[in-house]
Amino acid sequence: MKAKTKFWNVPNVLTLARLALVAVVIYFFVTHQMVGALVCFLTAGATDLLDGYIARKYDLITPWGKLLDPLADKLMLLTVLTCFLIQGVIPVWIFCLVLGKELAMIVGAFCLLKTRKVVVYANIFGKLGTFAFTVAVVLLFLHQWVAPWDQIVLYIAVGMSIVSMVQYGVRNVLRKGHEEDGEVLEDSD
């Protein structure tokens, strides 16, 4: 049985820092400092890679980290997309589709945690979707120079994200008994 890893470790602190960067990104958007917003977005992406690497390499994976890490990613993505929506760079329907998908993923993860005591790992489909969104968002920052390619890549990222959600739903929600895909938590009752 794996030893319990404490909450306060380097990967979780990096994840919390990424959550804090959301407020900094909002500040930069509100003050029209797009370079600062882009740097914060890229820094958040780098901390996401770094915290995952450290957690796996040094066996510092925690259930809290597995919950907070994707939440930080989703919050950063939705924050940046909200800012681009307000600026008129992306259409409302794209934002609504991404918001709906992210909310469905959060609800699905919460239900799996509550009903089966399972925290599901990110898989290759989710990682590819995250990568596609990262590229799309970077291109959105460069909208005035790269349009319409930023929108095309955004549509591709949304499509990949929907495929990821369907795959997640089929594998983890519709088909029961796939605890091997995640970590089964011990009952604390």
N, C-alpha and C positions, 0 to 999 in steps of 0.2 A: 504494500500500500504506500502510496506517495505521501511524503511528509507535508504537513500543511505549511504553506508559505505565507508569511505575514503580509499585511496590506501595504505597509510603508516600505516599498523597495524601489529601486531605480526605475524599472519599467512603469510602475504605477505613478510615480512622481512625474515622469515624462508625459504620461497620459493626462494627468491633472494640469500640467503646464500647457498642453495642447488645448485643453478646455478653456484655460485662461486666455489663450491667444484669440479665442472667438471674440472676446470683448475688444481686444486690440484691433482686430480686423474691422469690426464695426466702426471704431473710432476713425481709422484711416479712411474708410469709405465715406463716412459723414463729413470728414474734413477734406475730401477730394485728394487724398494722398495715395494714389493708386499704386505707386511703386512700393510704398510701405505695406499696403494691403497684400500685394503680390508676395513680398518677402515674408510676411507673416504666414500666408497660406503655404508657401513652399517650406518654411520652417516647420509648420505643423506636419506637413507630409514627411519631412525628414525625421521628426521625432516619432512619427508613427512607425517608420521602418526601423528606427533605432530601438524603440522600446520592445518591438516584437523580436528583434534579433537578440537583445539582451535577455529577455524573458525565456526564450527557448534555449539559448546557449548555457545560461547559468541556472536553469530549472527554477525560474522565478515566476512561473505562470500561476496566477491566482484566479479564482472565480470572479472576484471583483474586477480584476484587470480584463478578463474576457468580456465582462459586461460594459465596463467604462470605455474600453478602447474603441469598439464600434460606435458607441454613443458619441464619443468625442469626434469621430470621423463624420458621422451623420450630422451632428450639430454644426461643424465647420462647413460642410458642403451646403447644408440648407441656409446657413447664414450668408455665405457668399452668393448663392443663387438668389436669395431674397434681395440682396443689394443690387445685383445685376437686373433683377426684375424691376425694382424701383427706378433704376436708370434707363429702363426700356431696352436693355440689351438682349434679354431673352423673353420669349412669349409666355403669357400667363399659363397656357395649357401645359407647357413643359414643366414649369414650376409645380403646378398642381399634381401632375403625374409623378414627379420625383417625391414630392411631399407625401402623397398617398402611399407610394411604394415604401418609403422610409418608415412611415407610421405603421404600415402593415408588418414590416420586418421587426419593429420594436415590440408590437403587440404579440407577434408570433414567438419571439424570443422570450418574452415575459411569460406567456402561456406555457411554453416548454419548461421553463424554470419552475413554475408553480405546480404544474400537473405531473411532470415526470422528473423533476429535480435535475434537469439536464441543462448545461450551458453548452451550446453548440459552437464548434470551432468555425472560423471562416474557412471557406474552401476556395478552390481555384477560380470558380465562377465569380465569387464575390471579390476576390483579389483583382481579377481582370476588369471587372466593372469599376472598382475603385481607381485602378490605373487609368482607365479610359476617362473617367470623370476628372481626374487630376489633369490630364492633358487638355481636356475640353475647357476646364476652368482657366488654365494658364492661357489658352488661346482667347478666351473671353476677355481676359485682361488686355490682350493685344487686339481687340475687336476692330479698332479703327484702321489697323494695318493688314489684318488677315481675313476680314469678312469676305465672303460667306463661309470660309473654312471653319471658323470657330463654331458656327451653327451646325454645320454638317457633322463635325466631330461630337458636338453635344448630342445630336440625334442618335448617333452611333452609341454613345455612352448610355443614353437612356434605354436604347434597345437592349444593350448588354445587361443593363441593370434589371430590366424586366425579366430577361431570361434567367438571371441569377435568382430573382425572387421566386419564379415558378419552380426552378430546380430546388431551391431551399424548401419551398412549401411541399413539394412532392416527397422529397427525401426525409424531411423532419416532422411535418405536420400530418400529411395524409397517410404516410406509411408509419405505423407505430413500431416501436422496438428497435430504433436505430441509435441506441445509447452509445454504441461504439464510435459514432461520429462526434461525440462530445464527451464531456466529463460529467459523470453521474455524481451528484452531490449527496453527501450523507444527510440523513434526516437529523435535524437539530431538536426535534420534539422529544 
